[in-house]
Amino acid sequence: YISGEYDEEFDNEYGIPTPRGNNNQSTLAIGVPNPKGGKLTIGQLEDQLYLYKLETLNLTDACRELADQLEETEEKLESVQAQATFRIHALEAELQDGNVGLKSLVKMTSTEMDGRLDALRALGKTATIQADKLKRREHELQNVEQQLRRTRRDIKSLK
C-alpha cells in the first residue's frame, strides 16, 4: 500500500500500523509524526522517501525536456533571423541596382517582412513562455530537493 493511506489489514482503527510477525523493524512506529495521528513506520517513511525521489526524477526530466524545447525554439528563431537578414541584404542590393519595379519591390518587401516579423514575435513569445515554465519547474525541483534533504536528515537522526 502507499504510505499514509489507511489499510485495514495493517492499520488499527486510528490509522496507526500494528506490528505483525517477526518483521517489527518495518512496522514499528518511529519518531516521525504521521499526518493522520500516531507515528510513521520505517516502511512508510521509506515509501515517502521513494515517492520524493520519483517526483525529483520526474521534475528533473521535465526541466530537461523544457530546456531542449527552449533550445530548439532558439535555433528556429536564429534560422528565421538569418533568413530575414539574407533577404533584406538581397533586397537592398536589388534596390541599389536601379529603380525598375521599385514600387512593387517595396510593397513585396513590406508584406514579406511583416510576415517574418510576426513569425519572429511568435517564436520570441514561445521562447519566453518556455523559459518561464523552465524556471517554475526548476523552483519546484529545488523545493522537492529541500524536502528530500529534510527527510534524509530526519531518517539519520532516527538511526
N, C-alpha and C positions, 0 to 999 in steps of 0.2 A: 504494500500500500504506500501511498505518497505521504511524506512527513506532514504531521499536523492534522491529518484527517482522522476522524473517529472511525475506529474499526472494531466491530462487535466482538470479533474473535480475539483481539489482542488488548483492547482497552476496557477499563471498567466504565461505570455509568457517568463518571466525571471526566472522561476523556484521558485518563491517566493510564499509561500502559501497565499491565500486570505481569510480573515476572513469571516465566514458564520454563520448565525443564532445567537443564544444566546451563543454558545459554544466558546466564544472568548478566554477563558483560554487556550484551547489546540491548537488553530490556530494562536494566536498572535505570531509574531516574537519576540524572546528574544535575549540577547546579544551574544550568541554563533554563530560564523560565519559558514555559510553553504558553502561547497566546490564549489557549483555552483553559488555563489554570494548571497547576502542577508544574512538573519539570520535564524537559525533553530527555529522551533516552539517547544513548550513544548512537544507536541506529538512526533515529530521527535526525539527529544533528549531522550525521554523515550524509543522509538523504538531502538535507538542506544545503550542505556544502557542495554536493554533487550538482544540485539544481543551480546554485550560484555559478559553478564552473561552466555548466552548459549555457547559461544565459550570457556569461562573459564571452564564450566562444562564438555564440550567435551574434552578439553585438560587434565583436571583432570582425567577423566575416561580413556583416552588413556594412561596417565602416570601410572595409577593403573594397567591397563592391561599389559603394558610393564614390570612393576615391578613383576607381577605374572609370566609372561613368563620367566623372568630372574631367579626367584626363582625356577621354575620348571627345568630350564636348569642346575642350580647349583646342585639341588638334583640328577638329572640324572648323572651329572659329578661325584658327590660323590659316587654314586652307582657303576659306572664303575670303579672308582679308587679302591673302596673296593673290587670288584670282581677281579681286576687285582692283588691287593696286596695278596688276599687269594690264587689265583692261583700261584703266584710267591712263596709264602711260601710252598705250596703243592709240587711244582716242586723242590724247594730246598731240601725238605725232601726226595723226591724220589732220587735225586742225591746223597744225603748222604748215602742212603741205599746200594748203590753199583754201579758198572759200567755197569750193564746189560742194554743194549739199550741206552747207553749214547749218542751216535751219533744221533739216531733218536729223542731222547728226546730234545736234544739241537736244532735240526732243527725245531721240532714242537713248542718249546717254542719261538724260534726266530720269526717264522711265526705268531704265535698267538699274541705275544707281539707287533709286527709291526702293526697288525690289530687293536689291542687295543690302541696303541699309536696314530694311525691315527684317531680313534674314539675320543680319548681324545682331540686331536688337533682340530678336527671339532667342538666338544662341546665347547671348550675354545674360538674358533673363534666366534661361535654363541653367546656365553655369552658376549663377548667383543662388538659385533655389537649391541646387545640388550641394553647393558649398555650405549653405545654411543647414541642410539635412545632415551633412557630414559632421558639422560642428555639434549639432544636437546629439547625434549618435556617439560622438567622442565623449561628450559630457555624461551621457548615460553609462558608457563603458567605465569612465572614471568612478562614477557612483557605485557601480557593481564591484569594481576592484576594491574600493574602500570597504564595502560590506564584507567582501571576501577576506580582506586583511583582518577586520574586526572579528569575524567568525574564527579565523585561524588563531588569533590571539586568545579568544575565549577557550578554544579547544586546548591550546598549550597551557593555559592557566588551570585547566581542569585536570591535566595529567599529573 
